[in-house]
Amino acid sequence: MSLDEKLAIGCKAAELRKAGDEEGASRLLRTAPLPPYLAKVAKEKIGVDFLINGGWNLSEAEAEFGKDWLSK
């Protein structure tokens, strides 16, 4: 996903928050890839279930760490 696409998601999420749609903003933000370093910290500090059940886009973390990085 390009930086412009990520920025567009962030701007749209900000608009949703401003309109009072916190749930919609959170859902939209999870469609943008979670940066690998944040995914790694979340896995270590919060747990794998948070990442799996939260619906996070982990495509960049999988590209960097491998498809099986969550189970390692």
Backbone as JSON, one array per atom type, in Angstrom:
{
  "sequence": "MSLDEKLAIGCKAAELRKAGDEEGASRLLRTAPLPPYLAKVAKEKIGVDFLINGGWNLSEAEAEFGKDWLSK",
  "N": [[0.85, -1.17, 0.0], [0.57, 2.17, -0.83], [2.12, 5.21, 0.42], [0.49, 7.43, 0.03], [-2.03, 6.2, -0.11], [-2.22, 5.21, 2.5], [-2.2, 7.62, 3.93], [-4.61, 8.71, 3.0], [-6.44, 6.96, 4.14], [-5.98, 7.53, 6.85], [-6.83, 10.23, 6.93], [-9.54, 9.99, 6.24], [-10.39, 8.45, 8.39], [-10.0, 10.28, 10.45], [-11.94, 12.15, 9.77], [-14.24, 10.59, 10.2], [-14.05, 10.18, 12.97], [-14.32, 12.82, 13.85], [-16.93, 13.21, 13.13], [-18.12, 11.67, 14.98], [-18.1, 8.93, 14.74], [-16.58, 6.66, 16.05], [-16.22, 3.88, 16.05], [-16.36, 3.26, 13.3], [-14.12, 4.69, 12.41], [-12.04, 3.34, 13.75], [-12.31, 0.77, 12.65], [-11.73, 1.34, 9.96], [-9.06, 2.26, 10.16], [-7.74, -0.11, 10.79], [-7.56, -1.32, 8.34], [-5.36, -0.38, 7.03], [-1.96, -1.32, 6.59], [-0.36, -2.55, 9.46], [2.55, -1.23, 10.78], [5.56, -3.16, 10.67], [7.29, -3.06, 12.98], [5.56, -2.17, 14.98], [3.67, -4.22, 14.97], [5.26, -6.32, 15.88], [5.92, -5.47, 18.49], [3.33, -5.34, 19.57], [2.64, -8.05, 19.44], [4.48, -9.11, 21.3], [3.92, -7.68, 23.68], [1.12, -7.48, 24.01], [-0.08, -9.7, 22.88], [-0.69, -12.52, 20.69], [-3.39, -13.1, 20.13], [-4.66, -10.62, 20.22], [-3.79, -9.42, 17.85], [-4.7, -11.22, 15.89], [-7.51, -11.49, 16.39], [-8.25, -8.85, 16.28], [-8.46, -7.99, 13.69], [-6.42, -6.75, 12.27], [-4.42, -5.45, 9.61], [-1.86, -7.26, 8.59], [-0.02, -7.46, 6.6], [2.44, -6.18, 5.92], [4.07, -6.88, 8.07], [4.1, -9.66, 7.76], [5.44, -9.79, 5.31], [7.94, -8.88, 6.09], [8.72, -10.49, 8.31], [7.98, -13.08, 7.68], [5.49, -15.56, 6.77], [4.73, -17.18, 8.92], [5.24, -15.83, 11.26], [3.67, -15.1, 13.47], [3.23, -17.43, 14.87], [5.65, -18.19, 15.82]],
  "CA": [[0.0, 0.0, 0.0], [1.4, 3.37, -0.94], [2.0, 6.2, 1.48], [-0.71, 8.24, -0.26], [-3.2, 5.41, 0.28], [-2.24, 5.19, 3.96], [-2.61, 8.95, 4.37], [-6.03, 8.86, 2.69], [-7.16, 6.21, 5.18], [-5.88, 8.32, 8.07], [-7.67, 11.43, 6.82], [-10.94, 9.56, 6.29], [-10.65, 8.04, 9.78], [-10.12, 11.51, 11.23], [-13.27, 12.69, 9.47], [-15.22, 9.75, 10.89], [-13.97, 10.5, 14.41], [-14.88, 14.15, 14.04], [-18.37, 13.06, 12.98], [-18.62, 10.88, 16.1], [-18.12, 7.51, 14.41], [-15.33, 6.09, 16.54], [-16.16, 2.49, 15.59], [-16.03, 3.29, 11.88], [-12.73, 5.14, 12.28], [-11.17, 2.24, 14.19], [-12.41, -0.28, 11.63], [-11.02, 1.81, 8.78], [-7.62, 2.3, 10.43], [-7.21, -1.47, 10.78], [-7.36, -1.77, 6.97], [-4.0, 0.01, 6.64], [-1.0, -2.26, 7.17], [0.3, -2.21, 10.72], [4.0, -1.3, 10.57], [6.13, -4.37, 11.27], [7.81, -2.87, 14.34], [4.42, -2.1, 15.9], [3.11, -5.56, 15.05], [6.15, -7.11, 16.72], [5.73, -5.02, 19.88], [1.99, -5.78, 19.99], [2.7, -9.5, 19.68], [5.23, -9.37, 22.52], [3.36, -7.02, 24.87], [-0.33, -7.65, 24.15], [-0.36, -11.09, 22.55], [-1.09, -12.91, 19.34], [-4.84, -13.02, 19.99], [-5.0, -9.22, 19.92], [-3.55, -9.18, 16.43], [-5.56, -12.08, 15.08], [-8.93, -11.17, 16.6], [-8.5, -7.43, 16.04], [-8.66, -7.7, 12.28], [-5.36, -5.89, 11.78], [-3.76, -5.78, 8.35], [-0.5, -7.65, 8.97], [0.69, -7.79, 5.36], [3.83, -5.7, 5.95], [4.78, -7.71, 9.05], [4.3, -10.96, 7.12], [6.47, -9.62, 4.29], [9.23, -8.69, 6.75], [9.06, -11.54, 9.26], [7.55, -14.39, 7.17], [4.06, -15.88, 6.96], [4.48, -17.89, 10.18], [5.85, -15.05, 12.36], [2.81, -15.06, 14.66], [3.29, -18.7, 15.62], [7.02, -18.44, 16.29]],
  "C": [[0.9, 1.23, 0.0], [1.18, 4.31, 0.25], [0.77, 7.07, 1.27], [-1.99, 7.51, 0.14], [-3.34, 5.36, 1.81], [-2.7, 6.54, 4.52], [-4.09, 9.2, 4.12], [-6.88, 8.13, 3.73], [-7.15, 6.99, 6.48], [-6.78, 9.54, 8.06], [-9.15, 11.07, 6.91], [-11.31, 9.13, 7.71], [-10.8, 9.26, 10.67], [-11.48, 12.17, 11.01], [-14.37, 11.91, 10.19], [-15.23, 10.03, 12.39], [-14.61, 11.85, 14.7], [-16.41, 14.12, 13.96], [-18.98, 12.19, 14.09], [-18.66, 9.38, 15.84], [-16.79, 6.87, 14.78], [-15.15, 4.66, 16.05], [-15.76, 2.43, 14.12], [-14.59, 3.7, 11.64], [-11.76, 4.02, 12.67], [-11.14, 1.12, 13.16], [-11.6, 0.1, 10.39], [-9.51, 1.81, 9.0], [-6.99, 0.91, 10.41], [-7.03, -2.01, 9.36], [-5.99, -1.37, 6.44], [-3.02, -0.95, 7.29], [-0.38, -1.71, 8.46], [1.8, -2.28, 10.47], [4.6, -2.49, 11.3], [6.65, -4.18, 12.7], [6.68, -2.77, 15.36], [3.76, -3.47, 16.06], [3.95, -6.44, 15.97], [5.99, -6.75, 18.2], [4.37, -5.48, 20.39], [1.98, -7.27, 20.29], [3.37, -9.79, 21.02], [4.52, -8.85, 23.77], [1.88, -7.31, 25.09], [-0.75, -9.08, 23.83], [-0.87, -11.3, 21.14], [-2.59, -12.76, 19.13], [-5.31, -11.62, 19.65], [-4.86, -8.94, 18.44], [-4.49, -9.98, 15.55], [-7.02, -11.66, 15.18], [-9.27, -9.72, 16.3], [-8.71, -7.06, 14.59], [-7.61, -6.79, 11.68], [-4.82, -6.38, 10.45], [-2.29, -6.02, 8.68], [0.37, -7.94, 7.76], [2.15, -7.34, 5.38], [4.66, -6.5, 6.95], [5.06, -9.09, 8.47], [5.4, -10.88, 6.07], [7.86, -9.52, 4.93], [9.66, -9.89, 7.58], [8.74, -12.96, 8.77], [6.11, -14.69, 7.55], [3.76, -16.48, 8.33], [5.0, -17.13, 11.4], [4.98, -15.01, 13.61], [2.93, -16.32, 15.5], [4.68, -19.01, 16.14], [7.19, -17.95, 17.71]]
}
